[in-house]
């Protein structure tokens, strides 16, 4: 009887181990498929924005310029236009009834120094109606604060203050010191900020906003990030309306 009991126990343990192995294998496959899918979408993002920039510009188009890093590219979203830049463009077109032309020259891994040196030469700020900026790699890479302050100032001093919105930093470890500098520099140059902290500590504080390429957000996460930009975008659109009248 004891032998039968031991044999039954071994069969039970073997069954549990096999079931666990199958579950883990299915889980790994599920995660792997989604990561690969997200990577493939991300690989096409740069080409997508290049195509958008090369589109003919309608005579009455509003021109959006976007500078920044992989978040500005919408890495992690199901479709590039579901990032905050695409959502801003869609919102502007819906509100104004005018076509929107997007020049998004953001680059994954870019710092504020890189934006000034490599991205600014690719855009024409004199014809831009709206300039969107978002970059967190200085924080993520631990760039010295003095270098961060200098690079941020070098960029902000050439951006049109009445047409530019700069995103606050995402809620990452070590944010406070960098965010303090960003607030001080934007105030110095009278540039508006997208209040990321307000959104992601309230309605955007949830776990289903991350993509399969963390810390990048997914389409839902970028929808919340767009909400941080919306009040300042509205302010700029109102200025454009007032100027036109």
C-alpha positions as CSV (number, residue, x, y, z in Angstrom):
1,X,0.0,0.0,0.0
2,X,2.9,2.4,0.8
3,X,4.4,1.7,-2.5
4,X,1.2,2.5,-4.3
5,X,0.9,5.7,-2.4
6,X,4.4,6.7,-3.3
7,X,3.8,5.9,-6.9
8,X,0.7,8.0,-6.9
9,X,2.6,10.9,-5.3
10,X,5.3,10.6,-8.0
11,X,2.7,10.7,-10.8
12,X,1.0,13.7,-9.2
13,X,4.3,15.6,-8.9
14,X,5.3,14.6,-12.5
15,X,2.0,15.8,-13.8
16,X,2.3,19.1,-11.9
17,X,5.8,19.6,-13.3
18,X,4.7,18.9,-16.8
19,X,1.8,21.2,-16.5
20,X,4.0,23.9,-15.1
21,X,6.5,23.4,-17.9
22,X,3.8,23.7,-20.6
23,X,2.4,26.9,-18.9
24,X,5.9,28.5,-18.8
25,X,6.5,27.5,-22.4
26,X,3.2,29.0,-23.6
27,X,3.9,32.1,-21.6
28,X,7.4,32.6,-23.0
29,X,6.0,32.1,-26.5
30,X,3.2,34.6,-25.9
31,X,5.6,37.2,-24.6
32,X,8.2,36.5,-27.3
33,X,5.6,36.8,-30.1
34,X,4.4,40.2,-28.7
35,X,8.0,41.5,-28.3
36,X,8.9,40.5,-31.8
37,X,5.7,42.1,-33.2
38,X,6.4,45.3,-31.3
39,X,10.0,45.3,-32.6
40,X,8.8,44.9,-36.1
41,X,6.4,47.8,-35.8
42,X,9.2,49.9,-34.2
43,X,11.5,49.1,-37.1
44,X,9.1,50.7,-39.5
45,X,8.5,53.8,-37.5
46,X,11.5,55.8,-38.8
47,X,10.5,55.1,-42.4
48,X,6.9,56.1,-41.6
49,X,7.9,59.5,-40.3
50,X,10.3,60.1,-43.2
51,X,7.4,59.4,-45.6
52,X,5.2,61.8,-43.6
53,X,7.8,64.6,-43.9
54,X,8.1,64.0,-47.6
55,X,4.4,64.3,-48.3
56,X,3.4,67.4,-50.3
57,X,2.4,70.3,-48.1
58,X,-1.1,71.7,-48.8
59,X,-1.3,75.5,-49.1
60,X,-3.4,75.8,-45.9
61,X,-1.7,73.1,-43.9
62,X,-0.6,73.6,-40.3
63,X,2.9,72.5,-39.8
64,X,4.0,70.4,-36.8
65,X,7.6,69.8,-36.0
66,X,8.6,67.1,-33.5
67,X,12.0,66.7,-31.8
68,X,13.1,64.2,-29.3
69,X,13.7,60.5,-28.6
70,X,12.0,57.2,-29.1
71,X,8.9,58.3,-27.2
72,X,8.5,61.1,-29.7
73,X,8.8,58.4,-32.4
74,X,6.0,56.5,-30.7
75,X,8.0,53.3,-30.1
76,X,5.8,50.8,-28.4
77,X,2.5,52.0,-30.0
78,X,0.6,49.8,-32.4
79,X,0.9,52.4,-35.1
80,X,3.1,55.5,-35.2
81,X,0.1,57.9,-35.4
82,X,-1.0,56.5,-32.0
83,X,1.9,58.2,-30.3
84,X,1.4,61.6,-28.8
85,X,2.8,63.4,-31.9
86,X,0.3,61.6,-34.2
87,X,-2.5,62.2,-31.7
88,X,-1.7,65.9,-31.5
89,X,-1.7,66.2,-35.3
90,X,-5.1,64.3,-35.5
91,X,-6.5,66.6,-32.8
92,X,-5.3,69.8,-34.5
93,X,-6.8,68.7,-37.8
94,X,-10.1,67.8,-36.2
95,X,-10.3,71.1,-34.2
96,X,-9.2,73.4,-37.0
97,X,-10.5,71.6,-40.1
98,X,-7.2,72.2,-41.8
99,X,-4.7,69.5,-43.0
100,X,-1.6,68.9,-40.8
101,X,1.9,68.3,-42.1
102,X,4.2,66.5,-39.7
103,X,8.0,66.6,-39.7
104,X,9.1,64.3,-36.9
105,X,12.9,64.0,-36.9
106,X,13.1,62.4,-33.4
107,X,15.7,59.7,-32.9
108,X,15.8,56.8,-30.4
109,X,18.4,57.4,-27.7
110,X,18.8,61.1,-28.4
111,X,19.7,63.5,-25.6
112,X,19.0,67.2,-25.6
113,X,22.5,67.8,-27.0
114,X,21.8,65.4,-29.8
115,X,18.5,67.2,-30.6
116,X,20.4,70.5,-31.0
117,X,23.3,69.1,-33.0
118,X,21.5,66.5,-35.2
119,X,17.8,67.2,-35.3
120,X,17.5,71.0,-35.5
121,X,19.4,71.2,-38.8
122,X,16.7,69.0,-40.4
123,X,13.7,71.3,-39.6
124,X,12.6,74.8,-40.5
125,X,11.4,76.5,-37.3
126,X,10.4,79.7,-39.1
127,X,7.5,78.0,-40.9
128,X,6.4,75.7,-38.0
129,X,3.0,76.3,-36.4
130,X,3.6,73.9,-33.5
131,X,6.8,72.5,-32.1
132,X,6.6,69.4,-29.9
133,X,9.6,68.3,-27.8
134,X,10.1,65.3,-25.5
135,X,13.3,63.7,-24.3
136,X,14.2,61.7,-21.2
137,X,17.6,60.1,-22.2
138,X,19.6,62.7,-20.3
139,X,17.9,61.4,-17.1
140,X,18.0,57.8,-18.1
141,X,21.8,58.0,-19.0
142,X,22.7,60.0,-16.0
143,X,24.1,63.0,-17.9
144,X,25.7,65.4,-15.5
145,X,23.3,68.1,-14.4
146,X,25.5,71.0,-15.6
147,X,25.8,69.4,-19.0
148,X,22.0,68.8,-19.1
149,X,21.3,72.4,-18.1
150,X,23.6,73.7,-20.8
151,X,22.2,71.4,-23.5
152,X,18.6,72.3,-22.6
153,X,19.3,76.0,-22.7
154,X,21.1,75.7,-26.1
155,X,17.9,74.2,-27.6
156,X,15.3,76.2,-25.8
157,X,16.8,79.5,-26.8
158,X,16.3,78.9,-30.5
159,X,12.7,77.5,-30.3
160,X,9.8,79.8,-30.9
161,X,8.3,80.3,-27.4
162,X,4.8,81.0,-28.6
163,X,4.6,77.8,-30.7
164,X,6.5,75.3,-28.6
165,X,5.5,72.7,-25.9
166,X,8.2,70.7,-24.1
167,X,7.2,67.6,-22.2
168,X,8.0,67.2,-18.6
169,X,10.1,64.2,-17.8
170,X,8.4,60.8,-17.3
171,X,8.1,59.5,-13.7
172,X,11.5,57.7,-13.6
173,X,13.9,57.2,-10.7
174,X,16.1,60.3,-10.3
175,X,13.7,62.6,-12.0
176,X,13.5,65.4,-9.5
177,X,16.8,67.1,-10.1
178,X,16.4,67.0,-13.9
179,X,12.8,68.1,-13.8
180,X,13.7,71.1,-11.6
181,X,16.2,72.2,-14.3
182,X,13.7,71.6,-17.1
183,X,11.2,73.8,-15.3
184,X,13.7,76.5,-14.6
185,X,15.0,76.6,-18.2
186,X,11.5,76.6,-19.8
187,X,10.4,79.4,-17.5
188,X,13.5,81.4,-18.5
189,X,12.7,81.1,-22.2
190,X,8.9,81.4,-21.7
191,X,8.2,78.0,-23.2
192,X,5.1,75.9,-22.2
193,X,5.4,72.5,-20.6
194,X,3.2,69.4,-20.9
195,X,2.4,68.4,-17.3
196,X,3.2,64.7,-17.5
197,X,3.3,64.3,-13.7
198,X,-0.3,65.5,-13.3
199,X,-1.6,63.0,-15.8
200,X,0.4,59.9,-14.8
201,X,-0.3,60.4,-11.1
202,X,-4.0,60.6,-11.7
203,X,-6.0,59.1,-14.7
204,X,-2.8,57.7,-16.3
205,X,-1.7,55.9,-13.2
206,X,-2.3,52.3,-14.3
207,X,-0.4,49.2,-15.3
208,X,-1.9,48.6,-18.8
209,X,-0.1,51.6,-20.3
210,X,3.2,49.9,-21.0
211,X,4.3,48.2,-24.2
212,X,6.2,45.0,-24.7
213,X,9.3,47.1,-24.9
214,X,9.3,48.7,-21.4
215,X,9.7,51.5,-20.3
216,X,8.1,52.5,-23.6
217,X,4.3,53.1,-23.5
218,X,1.7,51.4,-25.6
219,X,-1.0,53.1,-27.6
220,X,-3.1,53.6,-24.5
221,X,-0.2,55.1,-22.6
222,X,0.6,57.6,-25.4
223,X,-3.1,58.6,-25.3
224,X,-2.6,59.7,-21.7
225,X,0.6,61.5,-22.7
226,X,-1.3,63.4,-25.3
227,X,-3.6,64.6,-22.6
228,X,-0.6,66.3,-20.9
229,X,0.1,68.2,-24.2
230,X,-3.6,69.1,-24.9
231,X,-4.0,72.3,-22.8
232,X,-0.9,73.9,-24.2
233,X,-1.8,72.8,-27.8
234,X,-5.1,74.5,-27.3
235,X,-3.4,77.7,-26.2
236,X,-1.2,77.7,-29.3
237,X,-4.2,77.1,-31.6
238,X,-6.1,79.9,-30.0
239,X,-3.1,82.2,-30.6
240,X,-3.1,81.1,-34.3
241,X,-6.8,81.9,-34.5
242,X,-6.4,85.3,-32.9
243,X,-3.5,86.1,-35.2
244,X,-5.5,85.1,-38.3
245,X,-8.4,87.3,-37.3
